[in-house]
Amino acid sequence: MRRSRIDLQNANPPVNHNTTRSPGDPQDLAQVAPAVEGLLDQTDWSDFTDGLEDVHDFVHGRVSGDMGNIGTAAYDPIFWSHHAMIDRLWWIWQARHGNTNISTELLDVVLQPFNLRVRDVLNANDLGYDYAAAQGVVPIGGTG
């Protein structure tokens, strides 16, 4: 078993312990699959983002140990895989539905501390990222 020390003396309350992992029964996470398919079928950006947050929170809530705690979740290596999948779902949704129905008042919101606007980060490829395409998914600006 791999573990790492979490030493966050400035946290309130301070955290000082070895990472804990308790992934639970994998069948619990299988409940997410139907929700994801329905989520990707949403055509309205607002409905999609609300549903994506629900899927995100569901996974965090089904995994105990440090992954299930906001203050320590990033110390569990599965956290990074989980968030990469959330980003990939966003990419797939964009490939299916585009970015045209994102609320215009959000497009110029500055994302601190990066000093980028929302409109600057909408295309994963522009940020140097790419995802394996699912069957029938064509990246924005791609040919498949």
NORURGI-V366237 format. One record per residue. RES is the residue in one small letter. OMEGA is omega in whole degrees, 0 to 359 (* if undefined). Layout:
BEGIN
RES|OMEGA / RES|OMEGA
END
This chain:
BEGIN
m|177 / r|176 / r|179 / s|180 / r|173 / i|182 / d|183 / l|184 / q|180 / n|177 / a|179 / n|1 / p|179 / p|179 / v|178 / n|178 / h|173 / n|178 / t|176 / t|179 / r|177 / s|188 / p|180 / g|182 / d|179 / p|179 / q|178 / d|182 / l|179 / a|178 / q|183 / v|187 / a|180 / p|179 / a|180 / v|179 / e|177 / g|179 / l|182 / l|177 / d|179 / q|178 / t|180 / d|182 / w|181 / s|177 / d|179 / f|184 / t|176 / d|179 / g|178 / l|177 / e|177 / d|178 / v|178 / h|183 / d|179 / f|181 / v|177 / h|182 / g|181 / r|180 / v|179 / s|187 / g|184 / d|179 / m|181 / g|181 / n|184 / i|184 / g|184 / t|186 / a|184 / a|176 / y|177 / d|183 / p|180 / i|177 / f|184 / w|176 / s|179 / h|182 / h|174 / a|178 / m|177 / i|177 / d|180 / r|177 / l|177 / w|180 / w|179 / i|179 / w|178 / q|180 / a|180 / r|192 / h|180 / g|182 / n|190 / t|182 / n|172 / i|181 / s|185 / t|180 / e|177 / l|189 / l|181 / d|175 / v|181 / v|180 / l|180 / q|7 / p|188 / f|182 / n|173 / l|176 / r|178 / v|181 / r|181 / d|186 / v|183 / l|183 / n|181 / a|180 / n|177 / d|179 / l|179 / g|180 / y|174 / d|181 / y|174 / a|182 / a|171 / a|179 / q|178 / g|180 / v|178 / v|179 / p|177 / i|179 / g|183 / g|180 / t|178 / g|*
END
